[in-house]
Amino acid sequence: MTPTSILFGYGVLGLCLVLPSVASSYVMSTVMGMTPSEMTTVAVWCSLPWVTKPLWGAVSDHCAMCGYRRRPYVCLFSLLAAASLAATPYYAAAKTRGMMIFTLFCTSAALCVMDVALDGSLMVLVKGEKKGTKDEGKSQTHSWMARVAGGCMGSGWSGLVYEWGGIEWVCYICAAICLVLSVVALDIPDDTAAEQSSDRGLRTPSHTCAVTGALWAFVRHTKFVLLAAVIVGIVPEIGTAQFFYLLSADATPVSLSYIDLAGSCASFLSLCLYSLLKPSHRLSFFFGVLLNAVACTLGALLTSDSVPWLVPMACAEAVVGAVGSTLCLLPVITLLGHAASRSRYESTLYSAGLSVLNAASVVSESVAGLAMRRLHIASGDTDNIRRFVGVVAAITFLLTPVALLFPRTSRRAERAHDPEDHELVPLKAPSEASFSLECSESSSEEEEVVFDRERDVLNAPLPCV
């Protein structure tokens, strides 16, 4: 069972990422008068810290605080997130636009470090999950369910709290919850710095080469999974354009909150079904891309003035898009987590894989901002939104064959111990120089994962735990 402390941490992370979103977007568009491209630029700036996740993963892996590698980072940066959230309402005005953007950036950076530390704790749990069994990916699925559940709470309350108390109460509630997390974080799974140093030999002269070698091996054996995720991830996002269309149709903060809530609830339900059915990674990713294309098509229909039920149609689009995004994400993080957990540098490698996805998201937002600027999409001129969303839908439909980059195995076959190999790369005979993500059990002692000769030179073995 995944510990309650780490589930609470992910829940707080999801809540603090979603709850202020409606309030800040509404303030930037109505109070500060930002255009869609300017708001997309702000989103890009707030996404940049998430691209640097490998850096923070390496810091938490190798720089202990108070004898631990995860708990102190969650405690410290939850306090910093609370401080930046509490300061945000004081700059929610047109003349202090720059300071508000800065506080939003600081909040995003603090939440990013919290996420990296929680991911490192999660990898401690993933190490105990054997590939091909019913336990594979369980901790990750539970953690993402907690994160999405927090997002559901944030979506459901964001518009109501904003209309009741403004952006002040939205930010103060998030700050208070972050303060609670700083105490709960003292109980998250962690290993001490002494255990890390004695068991894995991190203080060797070849430490830097070992990290580099492990990172290269990780990327080399997950390259097709990362490639598929990046290709789909760089498709321009349509959320900002639709937000401005809804504003032009006099949508209120509460209605916008309901739309987000519909998407968050759909994500949570799809997570539950994914955990229950355990579909193959390739099939899940294929249907995820297909549903994203359907959602973009619904978005193009949504921007037609002839649609009589605007908010219900937007809720339907949010539901389909949320399910598609979830089905695309889960197989990616499951395979990345399994590969990273077999390394001594689990937090660094897992953060590196996720940072690639975040970099693709930054590219997606940048391309969307450029397109909206070229099409002159603004709060008072939304005629070209339909064209923009329609092109994105067509591109997404064309990307469905990318799912073929995923392994063709079904997870049911893995649990049944199918004799056919189902790794990210084929296993070779022990006599050949190869790298394997598969851990074999020995009656006498735990065996180490086999590296190729260049990995042996770098002295970076990945032990089976």
Wavefront OBJ file of the C-alpha trace (Angstrom):
o trace
v 0.000 0.000 0.000
v 1.341 3.412 -0.951
v 2.008 5.467 2.233
v -0.563 8.118 3.078
v 2.125 10.781 3.454
v 3.295 10.524 -0.140
v -0.308 10.393 -1.405
v -1.040 13.562 0.578
v 2.034 15.205 -0.943
v 0.902 14.449 -4.481
v -2.619 15.565 -3.630
v -1.340 18.916 -2.375
v 0.797 19.257 -5.488
v -2.204 18.700 -7.759
v -4.343 21.111 -5.734
v -1.777 23.913 -5.759
v -1.174 23.538 -9.494
v -4.884 23.773 -10.354
v -6.639 25.877 -7.706
v -4.926 29.206 -8.560
v -5.146 28.654 -12.330
v -8.652 30.037 -12.940
v -8.057 33.009 -10.637
v -4.679 33.938 -12.136
v -5.909 33.473 -15.723
v -8.984 35.582 -15.041
v -6.907 38.337 -13.407
v -4.343 38.401 -16.218
v -6.999 38.566 -18.940
v -9.541 40.944 -17.371
v -7.576 43.041 -14.858
v -4.195 43.210 -16.572
v -5.520 43.097 -20.135
v -3.117 40.439 -21.404
v -3.561 38.997 -24.888
v -3.633 35.210 -25.538
v -0.039 35.224 -26.787
v 1.108 37.144 -23.683
v -0.633 34.672 -21.394
v 0.996 31.820 -23.286
v 4.375 33.496 -22.719
v 3.653 33.594 -18.980
v 2.795 29.878 -19.124
v 6.107 29.193 -20.860
v 8.038 31.053 -18.163
v 6.228 29.139 -15.422
v 6.989 25.857 -17.220
v 10.722 26.467 -17.502
v 11.573 25.269 -13.944
v 10.025 21.911 -14.792
v 12.541 21.452 -17.608
v 15.361 21.636 -15.033
v 14.051 18.657 -13.043
v 17.186 16.531 -13.659
v 19.263 19.203 -11.929
v 17.095 19.095 -8.822
v 16.954 15.321 -9.025
v 20.755 15.167 -8.937
v 20.836 17.623 -6.031
v 18.356 15.587 -3.985
v 20.155 12.349 -4.899
v 23.576 13.494 -3.734
v 23.157 16.492 -1.388
v 21.544 15.380 1.828
v 19.945 17.778 4.298
v 19.729 16.798 7.958
v 20.772 13.277 6.995
v 17.965 12.698 4.475
v 17.609 13.170 0.714
v 13.856 13.708 0.185
v 12.015 14.875 3.295
v 13.974 18.106 3.910
v 13.476 19.252 0.309
v 9.722 18.730 0.489
v 9.558 20.578 3.833
v 11.719 23.515 2.748
v 10.213 24.109 -0.673
v 6.648 23.700 0.549
v 7.402 26.611 2.877
v 8.821 28.618 -0.038
v 5.740 27.808 -2.129
v 3.526 29.001 0.715
v 5.463 32.282 0.919
v 5.285 32.985 -2.815
v 1.574 32.088 -2.937
v 0.840 34.427 -0.044
v 2.684 37.252 -1.832
v 0.911 36.820 -5.191
v -2.344 38.723 -4.371
v -0.420 41.877 -3.462
v 0.718 42.227 -7.091
v -2.556 41.323 -8.850
v -2.810 44.685 -10.634
v -1.910 46.045 -14.057
v 0.924 48.240 -12.761
v 2.589 45.335 -10.929
v 2.265 42.795 -13.726
v 5.951 41.895 -13.658
v 5.988 41.122 -9.927
v 2.932 38.903 -10.189
v 4.551 36.938 -12.990
v 7.664 36.626 -10.815
v 5.687 35.259 -7.848
v 3.924 32.782 -10.141
v 7.337 31.712 -11.446
v 8.667 31.260 -7.888
v 5.604 29.211 -6.949
v 6.071 26.986 -9.984
v 9.771 26.508 -9.208
v 9.068 25.570 -5.572
v 6.359 23.090 -6.605
v 8.766 21.641 -9.157
v 11.395 20.851 -6.514
v 8.676 19.375 -4.283
v 7.606 17.183 -7.186
v 11.164 15.984 -7.802
v 11.626 15.055 -4.130
v 8.288 13.228 -4.075
v 9.250 11.391 -7.267
v 12.470 10.287 -5.581
v 10.471 8.894 -2.670
v 8.163 7.212 -5.141
v 11.114 5.483 -6.800
v 11.964 3.927 -3.428
v 8.579 2.213 -3.610
v 8.883 1.318 -7.290
v 12.114 -0.565 -6.529
v 10.064 -3.136 -4.631
v 7.731 -3.768 -7.570
v 8.667 -6.667 -9.801
v 8.131 -6.283 -13.527
v 5.464 -8.526 -14.998
v 3.427 -8.790 -11.789
v 0.229 -7.124 -10.685
v 2.251 -4.745 -8.520
v 4.055 -3.153 -11.466
v 3.203 0.546 -11.711
v 0.867 0.397 -8.691
v 2.688 3.060 -6.672
v 2.890 5.393 -9.656
v -0.793 4.922 -10.494
v -1.841 5.560 -6.893
v 0.324 8.674 -6.720
v -1.082 10.067 -9.959
v -4.585 9.300 -8.713
v -3.855 11.349 -5.597
v -2.447 14.147 -7.741
v -5.489 14.147 -10.025
v -7.815 13.979 -7.008
v -6.134 17.117 -5.693
v -6.635 18.672 -9.110
v -10.334 17.738 -8.976
v -10.702 19.547 -5.663
v -8.867 22.554 -7.044
v -11.012 22.637 -10.180
v -14.240 22.332 -8.256
v -13.471 25.122 -5.807
v -11.367 27.548 -7.845
v -14.204 29.497 -9.451
v -16.368 29.503 -6.315
v -13.547 30.663 -4.047
v -12.527 33.334 -6.559
v -16.037 34.765 -6.765
v -16.381 34.619 -2.987
v -13.065 36.063 -1.844
v -11.064 36.961 -4.941
v -7.555 35.848 -5.735
v -6.516 36.617 -2.149
v -8.419 33.722 -0.606
v -7.439 31.376 -3.439
v -3.753 31.948 -2.773
v -4.108 31.960 1.031
v -5.837 28.567 1.014
v -3.078 27.080 -1.138
v -0.423 28.602 1.137
v -2.051 27.100 4.230
v -2.188 23.639 2.647
v 1.507 23.894 1.723
v 2.277 24.667 5.371
v 0.485 21.479 6.393
v 2.521 19.518 3.853
v 5.766 20.825 5.370
v 4.863 18.856 8.519
v 3.407 15.751 6.851
v 6.556 15.490 4.697
v 8.520 14.336 7.741
v 6.936 10.908 7.257
v 7.411 10.316 3.505
v 9.542 7.283 2.435
v 13.223 8.120 2.313
v 16.648 6.587 2.800
v 19.359 8.268 4.792
v 22.516 9.717 3.307
v 24.587 7.162 5.249
v 22.699 4.270 3.653
v 23.075 5.829 0.224
v 26.805 6.322 0.660
v 27.626 2.930 2.174
v 25.348 0.779 0.008
v 25.961 2.393 -3.373
v 29.375 3.974 -3.147
v 28.470 7.472 -4.255
v 31.714 9.036 -3.071
v 33.968 7.340 -5.594
v 36.267 9.368 -7.859
v 34.343 8.197 -10.923
v 31.060 9.531 -9.561
v 30.483 12.097 -12.320
v 31.270 9.560 -15.039
v 28.964 7.055 -13.361
v 26.049 9.503 -13.379
v 26.698 10.360 -17.007
v 26.916 6.701 -17.952
v 23.720 5.804 -16.119
v 21.893 8.720 -17.733
v 23.104 7.744 -21.195
v 22.047 4.124 -20.649
v 18.631 5.253 -19.421
v 18.044 7.478 -22.466
v 19.370 4.840 -24.859
v 16.946 2.195 -23.624
v 13.891 4.440 -23.352
v 14.513 6.455 -26.513
v 11.488 5.160 -28.421
v 9.134 5.826 -25.527
v 10.530 9.337 -25.108
v 10.394 9.940 -28.860
v 6.712 9.003 -29.023
v 5.897 11.202 -26.030
v 7.810 14.172 -27.478
v 6.195 13.910 -30.917
v 2.736 14.013 -29.372
v 3.740 16.546 -26.714
v 4.897 19.273 -29.105
v 1.481 19.559 -30.754
v 0.285 23.145 -30.045
v -2.005 23.392 -27.049
v -5.449 24.906 -27.541
v -6.416 25.673 -23.946
v -5.544 29.382 -23.987
v -7.382 29.981 -27.268
v -10.493 28.254 -25.957
v -10.252 30.205 -22.692
v -10.458 33.484 -24.588
v -13.319 32.213 -26.729
v -15.256 31.316 -23.580
v -14.486 34.751 -22.143
v -15.826 36.352 -25.316
v -19.016 34.319 -24.761
v -19.349 35.822 -21.246
v -18.304 32.699 -19.360
v -18.003 33.278 -15.596
v -15.215 31.999 -13.303
v -17.643 29.426 -11.887
v -18.492 28.032 -15.329
v -14.796 27.886 -16.208
v -14.224 26.047 -12.944
v -16.927 23.519 -13.805
v -15.262 22.850 -17.142
v -11.946 22.166 -15.401
v -13.726 20.002 -12.843
v -15.253 17.853 -15.588
v -11.806 17.236 -17.059
v -10.218 16.478 -13.681
v -12.943 13.999 -12.737
v -12.557 12.293 -16.107
v -8.802 11.989 -15.506
v -9.403 10.427 -12.103
v -11.889 7.883 -13.453
v -9.607 6.974 -16.345
v -6.769 6.422 -13.849
v -8.977 4.051 -11.880
v -9.957 2.125 -15.018
v -6.352 1.981 -16.183
v -5.267 0.529 -12.857
v -8.065 -2.041 -13.024
v -7.823 -3.129 -16.666
v -4.026 -2.875 -17.146
v -4.113 -2.337 -20.938
v -1.022 -2.718 -23.061
v 1.182 0.342 -23.271
v 0.872 0.598 -27.049
v -2.925 0.305 -27.043
v -3.267 2.855 -24.262
v -1.069 5.390 -26.030
v -2.885 4.872 -29.352
v -6.314 5.528 -27.885
v -4.898 8.454 -25.932
v -3.702 10.172 -29.115
v -6.971 9.334 -30.872
v -9.051 10.824 -28.056
v -6.883 13.946 -28.041
v -7.674 14.370 -31.739
v -11.384 13.906 -31.053
v -11.162 16.499 -28.277
v -9.555 19.006 -30.656
v -12.339 18.325 -33.157
v -14.918 19.037 -30.468
v -12.977 22.182 -29.647
v -13.240 23.326 -33.262
v -16.997 22.712 -33.184
v -17.177 24.518 -29.850
v -15.895 27.746 -31.389
v -18.816 27.838 -33.818
v -21.354 30.518 -32.975
v -24.163 28.071 -33.760
v -23.455 25.903 -30.677
v -26.432 26.444 -28.333
v -24.980 24.783 -25.219
v -21.556 26.326 -24.817
v -20.588 25.186 -21.309
v -21.865 21.566 -21.674
v -20.023 21.297 -24.998
v -16.851 22.653 -23.370
v -17.264 20.118 -20.538
v -17.554 17.295 -23.067
v -14.403 18.487 -24.832
v -12.584 18.685 -21.476
v -13.654 15.133 -20.560
v -12.483 13.591 -23.839
v -9.212 15.531 -23.781
v -8.505 14.612 -20.155
v -9.036 10.891 -20.791
v -6.819 11.056 -23.875
v -4.024 12.856 -22.023
v -4.189 10.349 -19.176
v -3.993 7.366 -21.510
v -0.973 8.940 -23.218
v 0.811 9.770 -19.979
v 0.440 6.607 -17.890
v 2.301 4.153 -20.154
v 5.117 6.675 -20.529
v 5.653 7.259 -16.807
v 5.269 3.544 -16.046
v 8.065 2.555 -18.425
v 10.276 5.468 -17.381
v 9.726 4.719 -13.707
v 10.538 1.049 -14.139
v 13.769 1.878 -15.960
v 14.839 4.583 -13.498
v 14.091 2.514 -10.384
v 16.779 -0.022 -11.375
v 19.479 2.604 -11.070
v 21.345 3.996 -8.118
v 20.434 7.476 -9.409
v 16.701 6.879 -9.542
v 15.558 10.454 -8.890
v 17.978 11.945 -11.422
v 16.964 9.538 -14.192
v 13.226 9.715 -13.558
v 13.378 13.511 -13.410
v 15.364 13.541 -16.652
v 12.666 11.540 -18.397
v 9.885 13.779 -17.106
v 11.833 16.920 -17.986
v 11.821 15.791 -21.617
v 8.024 15.724 -21.466
v 7.997 19.163 -19.848
v 10.316 20.515 -22.540
v 7.884 19.233 -25.166
v 5.110 21.068 -23.312
v 7.141 24.291 -23.402
v 7.595 23.897 -27.160
v 3.855 23.240 -27.520
v 2.959 26.430 -25.637
v 5.529 28.477 -27.546
v 4.228 27.288 -30.926
v 0.654 27.966 -29.794
v 1.570 31.498 -28.723
v 3.304 32.183 -32.022
v 0.335 30.836 -33.997
v -2.150 32.936 -32.028
v -0.004 36.006 -32.571
v 0.138 35.355 -36.313
v -3.613 34.785 -36.487
v -4.300 37.901 -34.386
v -6.332 35.976 -31.827
v -7.353 38.304 -28.986
v -10.158 38.729 -26.504
v -12.097 40.934 -28.930
v -11.191 39.059 -32.142
v -11.698 35.293 -31.993
v -12.689 34.559 -35.587
v -9.502 32.591 -36.309
v -9.731 30.324 -33.250
v -11.760 27.741 -35.169
v -9.135 27.556 -37.897
v -6.318 27.200 -35.372
v -8.040 24.436 -33.370
v -9.066 22.601 -36.552
v -5.475 22.468 -37.808
v -4.343 21.112 -34.422
v -7.038 18.417 -34.623
v -5.857 17.334 -38.082
v -2.220 17.170 -36.919
v -3.175 15.072 -33.893
v -5.116 12.583 -36.040
v -2.040 12.130 -38.240
v 0.106 11.260 -35.191
v -1.813 8.135 -34.128
v 0.777 5.751 -35.764
v 3.357 7.059 -33.285
v 1.955 4.501 -30.825
v 3.851 1.820 -32.786
v 7.039 3.047 -31.089
v 5.810 1.484 -27.831
v 6.456 -2.153 -26.882
v 3.827 -4.468 -28.338
v 3.419 -6.562 -25.189
v 0.276 -6.636 -23.116
v 0.693 -6.313 -19.393
v -1.555 -9.341 -18.895
v 0.946 -11.372 -20.900
v 3.734 -10.077 -18.669
v 1.873 -11.082 -15.541
v 1.358 -14.528 -17.061
v 5.128 -14.772 -17.635
v 4.883 -14.907 -21.400
v 8.108 -16.523 -22.692
v 8.465 -13.773 -25.276
v 10.677 -10.963 -24.031
v 8.842 -7.740 -23.329
v 11.577 -5.325 -22.327
v 12.211 -1.947 -23.876
v 15.051 -3.647 -25.730
v 15.565 -7.371 -26.330
v 17.558 -9.307 -23.754
v 20.642 -11.051 -25.034
v 22.599 -13.958 -23.780
v 24.826 -13.231 -20.759
v 27.886 -13.809 -22.902
v 27.036 -10.799 -25.074
v 27.791 -7.263 -23.925
v 24.335 -5.930 -23.226
v 22.348 -3.769 -20.886
v 19.224 -5.294 -19.322
v 16.456 -3.682 -17.337
v 15.364 -7.136 -16.140
v 16.300 -8.193 -12.605
v 16.925 -11.885 -11.961
v 16.671 -13.380 -8.486
v 19.384 -15.513 -6.908
v 19.012 -17.816 -3.897
v 22.341 -16.739 -2.455
v 22.413 -12.986 -3.044
v 20.947 -10.235 -5.236
v 22.507 -10.065 -8.686
v 23.460 -6.848 -10.420
v 22.006 -5.739 -13.727
v 24.426 -6.389 -16.541
v 26.003 -3.408 -18.273
v 27.884 -3.404 -21.504
v 31.657 -2.991 -21.544
v 31.604 0.794 -21.747
v 29.367 0.932 -18.667
v 31.848 -1.288 -16.836
v 34.591 1.179 -17.690
v 32.501 3.974 -16.198
v 31.974 1.838 -13.076
v 28.257 2.506 -12.966
v 26.447 -0.794 -12.282
v 22.724 -0.699 -11.620
v 21.985 -3.088 -8.720
v 18.774 -5.124 -8.615
v 16.903 -4.164 -5.460
l 1 2 3 4 5 6 7 8 9 10 11 12 13 14 15 16 17 18 19 20 21 22 23 24 25 26 27 28 29 30 31 32 33 34 35 36 37 38 39 40 41 42 43 44 45 46 47 48 49 50 51 52 53 54 55 56 57 58 59 60 61 62 63 64 65 66 67 68 69 70 71 72 73 74 75 76 77 78 79 80 81 82 83 84 85 86 87 88 89 90 91 92 93 94 95 96 97 98 99 100 101 102 103 104 105 106 107 108 109 110 111 112 113 114 115 116 117 118 119 120 121 122 123 124 125 126 127 128 129 130 131 132 133 134 135 136 137 138 139 140 141 142 143 144 145 146 147 148 149 150 151 152 153 154 155 156 157 158 159 160 161 162 163 164 165 166 167 168 169 170 171 172 173 174 175 176 177 178 179 180 181 182 183 184 185 186 187 188 189 190 191 192 193 194 195 196 197 198 199 200 201 202 203 204 205 206 207 208 209 210 211 212 213 214 215 216 217 218 219 220 221 222 223 224 225 226 227 228 229 230 231 232 233 234 235 236 237 238 239 240 241 242 243 244 245 246 247 248 249 250 251 252 253 254 255 256 257 258 259 260 261 262 263 264 265 266 267 268 269 270 271 272 273 274 275 276 277 278 279 280 281 282 283 284 285 286 287 288 289 290 291 292 293 294 295 296 297 298 299 300 301 302 303 304 305 306 307 308 309 310 311 312 313 314 315 316 317 318 319 320 321 322 323 324 325 326 327 328 329 330 331 332 333 334 335 336 337 338 339 340 341 342 343 344 345 346 347 348 349 350 351 352 353 354 355 356 357 358 359 360 361 362 363 364 365 366 367 368 369 370 371 372 373 374 375 376 377 378 379 380 381 382 383 384 385 386 387 388 389 390 391 392 393 394 395 396 397 398 399 400 401 402 403 404 405 406 407 408 409 410 411 412 413 414 415 416 417 418 419 420 421 422 423 424 425 426 427 428 429 430 431 432 433 434 435 436 437 438 439 440 441 442 443 444 445 446 447 448 449 450 451 452 453 454 455 456 457 458 459 460 461 462 463 464 465
